[in-house]
Amino acid sequence: MSCTLAFTFSIPFPSQPVPFSRHNPPYLLRATSTSATIAVDGVPSKLISQSRSPEWWIDSLRSKVRASLLREAVLTYIDMIVLGIKPDKFAFPALLKAVADLQDMDLGKQIHAHVYKFGYGVDSVTVANTLVNLYRKCGDFGAVYKVFDRISERNQVSWNSLISSLCSFEKWEMALEAFRCMLDENVEPSSFTLVSVALACSNVPMPEGLRLGKQVHAYSLRKGELNSFIINTLVAMYGKLGKLASSKSLLGSFEGRDLVTWNTLLSSLCQNEQFLEALEYLREMVLKGVEPDGFTISSVLPVCSHLEMLRTGKELHAYALKNGSLDENSFVGSALVDMYCNCKRVLSARRVFDGMFDRKIGLWNAMITGYAQNEHDVEALLLFIEMEQSAGLLANTTTMAGVVPACVRSDAFSKKEAIHGFVVKRGLDRDRFVKNALMDMYSRLGKIDIAKQIFSKMEDRDLVTWNTMITGYVFLERHEDALLVLHKMQNLERKASEGAIRVGLKPNSITLMTILPSCAALSALAKGKEIHAYAIKNNLATDVAVGSAIVDMYAKCGCLHMSRKVFDQIPFRNVITWNVIIMAYGMHGNGQDAIDLLRMMMVQGAKPNEVTFISVFAACSHSGMVDEGLRIFYNMKNNYGVEPSSDHYACVVDLLGRAGRVKEAYQLMNMMPLDFDKAGAWSSLLGACRIHNNLEIGEVVAQNLIQLEPKVASHYVLLANIYSSAGHWDKATEVRRKMKEQGVRKEPGCSWIEHGDEVHKFVAGDSSHPQSEKLHGYLETLWEKMREEGYVPDTSCVLHNVEEDEKEVLLCGHSEKLAIAFGILNTSPGTIIRVAKNLRVCNDCHLATKFISKIVDREIILRDVRRFHHFKNGICSCGDYW
């Protein structure tokens, strides 16, 4: 039974033999032959050559190929042709192998013409199989199929060559179809066939890939073909398809497992982000007496890199030095550089780089990317220039994926978008990784529309591409768009004969840690819980980065108890995890708990960093723990080894100012080192002046701030608020006029509330929401009930010099009130209402929400830009201290 493979191709085959002679050698082999002019004992070598038998020439050619003397083998063939010695069916396979290894397409076509000239084009299946291999290595898919199609008597090797070639060209489904045809023609597959077929199955989307892969596994069992090659390939196949249990089962049940089997499983675990389990299997492997090699080390080092396990990474480094893996395997050097850079030990990474004698481009790329990841952007760019100018290596797509982010951030590289032109000039712009880097660049430059254009035109979007687009939206705080992109990614469809097939991509740890902040920003608790469930199901919840993001999400959605529960379940916590939970308690006004966590952190051996103390001071500030905060501030360097920075001064200024100790805060400002950036501290002090109506210091602070940051709207707004509260309406109007002259626009107050699968956004004074009329009507009714309970609107929050009645109308349109009204009307009684706001909640909204919580008997959790307010029975958790 015959089977037709319907492939589309185009190949220019020569109709006549291409001229190929001793005097016109191929372009890669322009060398002078030694056989025509050298004399031995006075006898010309040409005469010696003519006296040798054809068998001698064939054996000479084949031996040179076996010794990898490829060019010499081709010259031997040229001499044979010049001397009129006819090659046989044994000469051409050897010669074609030499040309295939040289990957010289032009030379290969000339030899192919000679194959036909000497009559081996159709009759010799061995020669035809070698031609298939030649065109595979030279990257000509059409020629591969055309040669195969002309083989009259295809044997097992013919089919193996075709299937292997299709896998090389990543024509996975076509490779499987070729395998079916092979079976239809009653050709028995070998272990080499099954290895290629299993590889193809691993690259077919789920669930089809898994179904076919299991069939290959079953066939191997039935035929008794489960040797180490097949087992190793099946372990890799199941790992790539996400079925690690099957991979582990195969390793456990296979008595002939070798180093390659262990390495394959370790690599699969790492690729599926099962990092701790990978370390456990490495330990088991060593205990069973299997000695790791360079591949083992380069596979496991990314675990240390991801988990920031510097000590384990150093142990692997020492092992590599001891057994010579570092000298023999450039991948080990690259993995070490990557590990040290991810653990923030850039100098150690550079020492590894400098100690490598054979610096391949992968090592250069690792160091350049490491510099860029740690924002050592000038060093990254200088090393890039050195690589091209001194080392003579041309940048590839991986290089540019590291260089582009460095160009975006570096002040030394002013014309950011010029790097895009460089990429195009080098012909690297079609690569997916480079496109991902360009998308990220335009997102960071605020040009998300250009990033979206690049994204939309990409046909081969992978998970990294989608993650990059999500990250761009999150970076620009377009959180609703980020969630929409995630939804599209998970619900991708592709056309098929039987209709649309869902082929959505599965989010990985990067996706989750990127999208969870959007859930947090929008207080989208339901979506956050959904992502948490996905993380648990896919064994990602215990990942330190994902776990930290989940802790942060629950905290910012108002679920402090869930935040702590997740924190306690994370097996390995880094400093980021500790910082997140400390900040969580601080945002909810639990300052003492935050300080207790700092002490626990120290006991458990985690070293605090600058961000830790920003979190601690914020916690003290929101809890009124002034003396405790000051004590920690003045002992930071001695007790914790952290030098106070400008951010810490700003936090302590806020701590003092919020407590009404505005003059002390002002004095601390004057004690700051001269080289510190004071903008943050001035801003904190201006906020304190607004809270406590300190006009005298407020004016001085505002003048300094506006001089430093003339385009920041909040400075003008706070000063105008101070003037308005003091009744200086003319001065408040003058401030607003200056804002307009400077082209500075106040950020509108926005609030978000999640309902069902949607996040509803409300803007102050906006009436575009479908339920707007209903909401305003409900608030008017509620207003009357609140007045009966003793509510008196705080009109000091209104900047405009208008009548009191008009001020009350403006207050009623504040975004958080609209979001709360939406929550009351659209959820069942007793449901907790969760609202997030982009600005600080005003005094009137805070007062009004206390009354609303009591009247409607609801718990209302409101998060503003500073902290959380839990309203229940007319009382707020902040104790009116915020």
N, C-alpha and C positions, 0 to 999 in steps of 0.2 A: 504493500500500500504506500503510495507516494504522498508527500505533504508539500504543499507549495508555500514558501515564505514570501509574502508580498511586501517588499521593501522598496522605497523610492530612493533612487540614487542618481548620481551623474559623475562619470569618470572618463577622462580623456585618455583612452588607450591608444598607443601607436599602432597604425595599420601596417607599417613596415619596421623592420628592426632598426633601432637607433644606432648610428655609427659609433662604434666602441672599439678602440684599438689601442695598441701599445703607444702609438704616437699621439693619441688624443685621449689621455686618461681623464677620469671624472674629476670634477672641480675640487673635491676634497682630497684628491690623491695626486696632486700635481707634484710628482717626485720623479727623479731619474732612476730608472731601473738599473740594477747593478749587473744584470746578467749579460748585457750586450757587449760590454767593452773590457771587462776584466779578464786577464789571461792567467791560466794556472800552468806552471811549468812550460811556458811558451806556447800553450795551446789555447786559442781563443775560447772564451766561455760559451760563445754561441754554439761552437761545435760540441762542447761538453753537454750543453742543454739538449741538443738534437739527439745525442746518443742515449739520453735517459728515456725510460719507458713511460707510456701514459700512466701506468699504475703508480710509478714514482711521483709524478706530478700530482695526481689525485690525493695520494697519501700525504704529500707535502702540504697541499692546500688545507686538508682536513686537520692535520696536526697543528697548523698555525691558528686555525679557528679555535681548536681546543685550548690553545695557549693564550687565547685572547689577543693574538697579533693580527688584528682585523685588517688594517691597511696592507700589511705584508701579504695577507691571504688574497686580497683583491689583486695586488700586483702580480702574484703568482699566477692567478687566473689570466691576467692580461698577457703574461709571457706565454702561457699555454696557447692562447688564441693566435698570438703572433707567430708561434712556431708551428701552427696548424694542428695542434693536438686537440682532438675532439673531447669535450667534457662528457661524462656519463651521468647517470641518474644519482650517483653517489656524490658527485662534485657539486651539483646545484644546491642540494639541501644545506651543505656546509657553507657554500658561498652566500646563499640567501640569508643564512643566520648571521654571517658577518655583516652584511649590509643592513640587516634589521637592527643589529646592535649599534651600528653607526648612525641609524635613523636618517639615512640619506635617501630621500624619495627619488630624486633624479637618477641616481645610480641604480636604485632598485628597479625603476622602470626600464633602464637599459638592460639589466640582467634578465628582467621578465621577458623582454623582446628576444634575448638569446635563448631563453627556455623554449619559446615557440620555434625559433630558427632551427634548433637542434632536435625538435620533435618530442619534447617532454611536456608540452603544454596541456595535453589532454590525458595521455596514457598513464603518467606517473602520479599516483595519488600522494606519494611522499613529497614530491616537488610541489604539488599544488597546496598541500597542507602548510609547507614552509612559506609559500607565497602569501597565504592568509595571514600567517604570523608576521611577515614583513610589513604588510599594509596596516596591520593592527598597530605595530610599534611606530609606524610613520604617521598614524592618525588619519588614515583615509578610509572612512567607513564604507563608502560606495564601492571602492576597489575590493575590500574584504568580501562583500557579498557577491560581487560579480565573479571573482575567482572561485568562491565556494559553489556558486550556481553552475559553473562549467565542469565541476568534478563529476565524472560519470559514475564512478564506483566509490561512494563516500564510505569511509570506515570510521571507527570510533574516534580516531585522532582528528579527522575532518570536522566532526561535530563538536568535539572538545575545543578545537581551534575557533570555530565560529561562535560558540557560546561564550568562551573566554573573551573573544574580541568584542562581542556585544556588551559584556559587563564592563570592559575597559572604556567603551564609549557611553556607559551609563544608560544603555538601552535595555532597562531591566525587564520590562514586559515582553520585549522582543526576544530576549534571552530565554525566558520561560516558554514562549511559543516555539522557539527552536528546539528546546528540550522535548516538548510534546511531539514535535515532528520526528525527532530522533527515535523516540519510543515507537511511533507509528511505523517507522521503517525497520523495526525490529533490530535496532542497533543497541547492544547492551551498554548502559552507562558504566563508566569507571568511577573510582573515588575522585578523580580530577573533575569529572563532569559534575558530580554531586557538590563538590566544593564551590564551583562557579554558580550552580543553581541555588544553593543556599544563600550565597552572597546576593544574588538577584532578589530572592524572597525578602531578605532583610531590608531591601530598599524599596519595596512595594508598600504603599500606604496600608495601614490597618483598616479593617480586619483581614483584608485579602492576603496581605503578606504573611500574617501569622497562619492562616488556613493552609496556604501553599507550603509554608515552611514546615508545618507539622506533617504534611504529606511526604515531603522530602525526607524528613526524619524517619517516618514510618517505612518508607521505601528502603532506606539505608539499613534499618533493623531487619527487614525481611530478607534483604540480599546479603546480610552479614558484612556490610561494608563499613562498620563503625571502627575505623582506625583513628589514629591520633589526628590526622589531617581533617577528617570529617567531624570528629568531636569538637575540635578547636573552632571550626567554622560554625557549627551549630551553637556553641556557647556564645560566639560573637553575634550570630543571627538573633537568638532569643534576647540577648542584651540590647541590641539595637532596636528591637521591637518592643522593648520595655517589659519583657517577661523574665525578670531576673531570677525568679524562683526556678524556672526551667533551666536556666544557665547554671545555677548553683547545684541543682539536682544532677545534671550531667557531670559536673566536676566531681561530685561526691560518689557517683556510681561507677566512674571510669577508673579502672585499676591502672591503666597505662598512662595516666595523666603525667604530663611533663611540665617543664618550665613554661613552655608556650601556652599550655592550658591554663595555668595559674595566671600568667600575664594577661591572657584574653579575658578572664573573669574580672581581674582587677581593673582593667581598662573599661569593661562594661559597667562595673559598679560606679566608677568615677564619671563616666559619661552620663549615667542616670542620676548623678548627684547623691549617691549613697556613700558619702565620704567616710563616715565612721565605720561602716561595715567593710569598706575597702581596707581600712587599717587592720580590722580584725582578721580578715582573710590573709593579709600580708604576714601577720604574726603567726597564723596557723601554717602558712606556707613555710616559713623559716623553721618552725618547730618540727615540721615533717622532714627537715633536712634538705629542702630545695633552696639552693643559693640564688638570691636575686641577681639579675644582670642589669645592664644599662637600661633596657626597655622597662623593666620592673620599676626602677627608680624614677625614670621620666614619666611613668604612668601614675605613680603614687605622690610625687612631689606636688601636683596640683591640689591634692587633698590638703596638704600642709598650707598651701597658698590660700585656698578658699577658707579654711578654718583658722587661718593665722596661727598655726601651730609651729612657731619658730623653732622650738626645741627639737621637735621631731624632724623638721626640715634639716636642721644642723646635723642630726644623727645620720640622716640619709646622705648628706654632703660628705661627712667623714667616711662613711662606708664606700661611697663612690671614689674618694681619694685612695682609700686602702686597696680596693680591688682593681683599680685602673679604669673604671667605667667612665670617669670624667675625661680621660685622654682618648679613649676609644670611641666614645659616643657623643657627638655634638648635641644631640637632643637632651642629654643629661645637663650639659652646660646651659642650654637655653631654659630648661625647666628650673634649674637652680636660680638663674637670674630672675625669672618670673616669680619664684617663691619669695626670694628676698625682697623684691620690689613690692609684692602684695603685703608683706609683713612690715612694710615701711623701712626696710633696711637697704636703702638705695646704695649706700657706700659699699656694703657687703656684696651687693649685686655687681657693682662696678669692679670690685676686686676679682670676682669670678670671671667676669668678662675680660679683664686685662690679663688674667692668668691663662687664658685659652690661646694656644698657638694657632690652631686651625679654626679661624673665625669664618664660619659659613654665614650666609645671609640670614639664616634663622636666628643665630645668636645676636647679630646686629639688630634685627627686628625686635627681639625680646628686650634688649637694653633700651632701645629707643622708646618702645611702648611702655616699659617700666618707668622711664623718666616722665613720660607724658601722663601716666596714671597718677604719679605723685606730684604732678604739676610742676616738675622741674623742666619747664618748657624750653628755656634757653639751652639747657644741656641737651635736650632731645633734638633740637634743631641743629646744634653744633655737631652732634654725633652723626646726624643724617648727612650733613655736608662732608664730614670726614669720610663716611662710608663711600660716598660717590667719588670724591676727589682723591683721597689718599688710598683707600682700599680698592678702588676701581670697580666697585660693585654697583649695579644699577638697581634703583629702588623697585620693589615689586608691590603687588597690591597690599600685602601685609604691612610693608613699610609705611605706605601712605595711610593706612587705617590708623597707625599710631601718630604719624606726623600731622595729619589734618587737625586733630584736637589741640595739639600743641600750638599750631599756627593761630587757632581761634583765640586762645587765652593769652598768648604772648604779646606784650606791648611792643616788643622789638619787631614784630611782624605786623605792620600797620594795615597793609592791603590784604585783608583776610580772604576775600573771594578770589584773589590771584592764584591761590593754591588749587582752586578748581581748574583754572586754565592750565596749570602745570600738569595736573592729572590727565586732562584731555590731550595735551601735547604728547605725553608719554604713552598714550593709548591704553591707559588703565581705567578709564571712566566707565567701561562696560562691566567691570567686575562688581559683584554684589557687595563684597566687603567694603570696597571703596565708596560705593553708592551709600551704604549705611553710614560711613563716616561723614560723607558730604551732607546727608540728611541731618545728622547730629550737629554739624557745623552751622547750617542755616537755622536750625531750631535755636541754638544758643545765641545766634545773632538776631533773634527775634523775627526771622523771615520764615515763619512756619509754612507759608503758602508755597515757597520754593521747595521746601522739604517735602511737602505733600505732592508737588508735581513730580519730583524724582520718584517718590513712593508709588504714585499712580501709574507711572510708565514702566515700572519693573514687572517683568513677567515671572521671574524666579524668586519671589519673596520667600524667605525662610523665616524661622522664628526670630532670629536676630533683627531682621528687617522690621517685623511687626513691633518687637520690643523697642527699637529705636524710635519708631513713630509714636508709640505710647509715651516714651520718655520725653520726647519733644513737647508733647501737649502738657505733660505734668510739669516740666520745667517752666513753661509759660503760664502755669496755673489755669489751663483750660481743661479742668478735670472732667467735665461732662464729655468733652470730645475724646479724652483718653479712655473713658469707660465704653464709649461707642466703638472705638477701634478694637478694644478687647473683645467686645461682642461679635464684631465682624470676623475677627481672627478665629474665634471658636466655632463660627457657623459658615465657614467657607464651603462652597460647593464647586464641583467640576462636572462638566457635561459628559455623559456616557450614552451608549446606545439605548440603555434601558431607562434613561432619564437622568436627573441630577443626583449626584452622589455627594453626601456630606463628607468632606475631608478636612474639617477644621483642625487647626494646629493646637497641640496641648501646651498650655502655659508652663514654663519652667520656673526655677527659683528667681531668675532675673525678672521675669514678667510679674511675679507676685510681689517682689520687693519694690517694683516700680509702680504698680497700680494701687497697692494698698494705701499709700499716702493720698491718692485721690479720694478713696473711700473715707479716709480720715478728714480730709479738707471739707468734704460735702456732708459729713456726719451720716454717710450712707451705711448704716449699721447692717442692714439686711444683706447688702452686697458684700460687705466685709465678712460677715458670717459665712456666706456662700464660698468666698475665696478661702477662708479658714478651713472649711469642710473639705474643699478640694485639696488643700495642702496636706491635711491629715490622711486623706485617701491615697495620695500619691507620695507619702513618706517625705514630705517637704517641710512639715511644720516644725521639726526639730532642727532644721538648718538654722544656723545662728543668724544669718541675714534675714531670712523669711520670718523666723520667730521674733526677731526684734521689731520688724515691720508690723507683725500682728499685735504685739504688745502695744506699740504706738497707736495702731488703728483703734483698738478697743478703748484705750485711754482717751483719745480725741473724739470718740463717739459717746463718751460719758459712762463707759462701763469699766470702772476702775477695778472692780473685783475680778472681772474676766481678764483684764490686763495683767493683774498679779498672778492669776492662775496659769496663764500661758507662760509668763516669765518663769514660774517655778518648775514648769515642765521642760524647759529648754536644757538639754544635757550639758551643752558647752556654751558658756556666756562670755562674750568679749566686752570690752569697755563700752561699746555702743549700746549693747543690751542693758547694761547697768545705767548708762546715761538716760536711756529712754524711760526706764521705770522710775528713776528719781524725778525726771521732768514730769512724768504722769502724776505722781503724788503732789508735786508742786502746783501743777495746773488746777488740781482739785482742792487746793488750799490745805493739804495735809503736810505741813512743813516738818513736823517732828518725825513723821514716818520717812520723809525724804532723807533727813539727817541720819536716822537709824540705818537706812539702806547704804549710805556712804560708809558708815562704820562696818557694816556687814561686808561690803565690797572689799574693804581693806583686809578684814580677817580672812576672806577667801582668796587673797593673793592677787586680786585684780588692781591694777595701778590706775588711779584717777588721772584724767587729763584736763585740759583747759575747759572742754565742754562740760565735764562733770560739775565743775564749780559754777559755771553759768546756770546749770540746772538747780544746784543747791541754793544759790543766792536768789533765784527766781522763786523757789519754794519758800524760803524765809520771807521774801518780800510779800508774797500773797497771804502769808499766815501771820504777818506782823511780828515775826521773830527777829527783831532788829539786833539785839545784843548778841544772840547766837550767830547771826550772819556776820556781824563785825568781827567776832572772835575768830571765826574760820578764815575770814579775809586777811586778817593781820598775821595769821599763822600758816598761811598757804605754803609758803616757801619752806619754812622750817619743818612743818609736820608732814607735808605731802609732796614736797619737791617740785611744786609748780609755781612758776613766777607769775605774779598778777599781770594781766594784760589790760589793754584799753577796754575790752569787753567786760572784764571783771569790775573795773572801776565804774562802768556804766550801770552794771547790775546793782552795785552797792549804792550808787547815787539814787537809783530807783528805790532801793530798800529804805533809805533815809527819807527821801522825798515823800514816798507813799505814807510814811508814818507821821508826816507833818513836820519833820525836822529839816525844813528846806534850807535854812542857813548853814547847817552842818554839811548838807549835801553840796552846797555851793563852795564851802571851804575845801571839801574833798576834791572838788573839781580843780581848784587852784593848786592842789598838791600833786596832781598827775604829772608824770615825766613830760618834758617839753616835746619829745619826739613822738608821743602817743597821739593817735587819732582821737580827737575829743568829740566828734560829731555824735556818737552814740550816747555819751554821758550828757552832753548838752540836751539831747532829745528827751532823755529820761527826766532831767531836771525841769524842762519846760512842761512835761506832762504833770509833774508834781505841782508846779506853779498853777496849772489849770485846775487841778483837784482842790487846792487849798486857796485859790484866788489870790495868789501873791503877785500883784501887779508890778511891784518894784523890781524884783529879781527876774520876773517873767520877761519884761521888756529887754533887759540886758542879755538874757539867755537867747531870746528870739533873734536879736540883732546878730549875735555870734553865729547862730545856726543858719540864718538866711544868707550870711556872708559865705559860710562853708558850703552850703547845699541850697543854692537859690532855686532849684527846680523841684524841691520836695514839698508837696502840697500840705502835708500834715503840720509843718512848722507854721505856715500862715494860718491854718485853721485853728490851731491851738491858741495862737496869739489873738486872733479875732474873737475866740471864745472868752479869753481872759478879759478883753476890752468889753465885750457884750455883757458879761456877768457884772462888771464894774459900772455898767451904764454909759460907757464911753462909745456911743454908737458912731460918732464921726470917725474915731480912730479905727473902729472895726470896719467901717465902710472903706477907709483908706487902705487897709490891709487887703481887702478883697479886690480893690482897684489895682494894687501892685501885683497881685496874683494874675489878674487878667493881662496886665502889661507884659509880664514875664512868660505868658502862655502856659501857666501852671493851672491844671484842672484838679479839683478835689475828686478823690475817688468816691463814687457813689456807694452808699451803704447797701450791702446785699446780704440776704439771708437765704439759707437752704434748708429744706426739710424733705426727708425721704418718705415716699408713700408708694407701696407696691413695688413695681420695678422701675419707678421713675424718681428722679430728684427734682423737686420743684424749686425754682429760683424766684425770689421776690426782691425788687429794688425799691428803695424809698421813693414814694410819690408816684410810682408807676402803676398803671391800670391795665397792663397788657395781658395779665393772667386771665384765663377763661373764667375763673370764679371771682374775679376782682370785685364786681358789683356786690355779689353776695357777701364777700368778706368784709367790705366796708360797711355794709348794712348791719352785719353781725357785730362788728366792733362798736358801732354807735349804740346798739342795744346794750352791749356789755359795759359801755362807758357809763350809762345811767346806773347800772347795778353797782359799779365800782364807786361812783360818787356817793351812793347810799351807804356804802361801807366805810366812807371817810376818805376816799381817794381825792387828792388835790393835785392836778397836773403840775409838773416842775417845768415851767416855761423858760427857765434859764438856759435850757439846751438849745433854744432857737436863736440863731445868729441874727435874724432879720429884725429890724425895728418896726414891728407891726403890732396891731391890737392883740390883746390877750386871747380873744376868741379865735382869731386867725392863727395864733401860735398853737392853740390846742388842736386845730384842724391839721396843721402840719405835723404835730406830734403823732396824731392818729395814723398817719401814713408811713411811719417808720417801718422798715422792712421786717424786723423781728416780730412786731405786732401782727403784721399780715401773715407771716409764716405760722405763728402760734394759732391765730384764728383758723387758718387752713387745717392745722392739725386737729383742732377741737372738732371742726365740722366734718372731717373725713375719716376719723378713727372712732372706734367704739369707746364707750365710757370706761375709764380706768386705765386706758392705754397711756404709757409714758410718751410725752411729746419731746422730741429731740430736735433742736434748732442750732445751726451754726451761723455765725456772722463774721464778716471780714473786718469789721472795725470794733473799737471798744463800745460796749453797750452804754447808752446814755443814761443819765440819772433817772429820767422819766420812765424809760422802758423798763429799767430795773425795778422801779417802784410799782409800775403798772403790772408787771408780771407777778409780783408777790400777791397783789389783789386777785389777779385772774386765777392763780393756782388755788386760792382758797374758795373762790366763787364756783368754779367748775369742778372742784375736787379732783384735780389732776396734778401729777408730778411733771414739772417742766424742766428739762435740762437744756440750758442755753450756754453755748460756748462762744465767747467773743475772741478777739485777737490776742487777748492776754491770758484768760483763765476760764474755768467752768463756774457756772452758777446753777446750783440745784435748788429749784423752788418747790416748796411743798407746804401746804396749809398756811400760806401767807408769810413764810419765812424763807430766806435764802441762806444757803450754806456758807456764803462768804461773810455773813454777819455784817453786811453793809461796809465791808472793808475791801475795796478793790480799786 
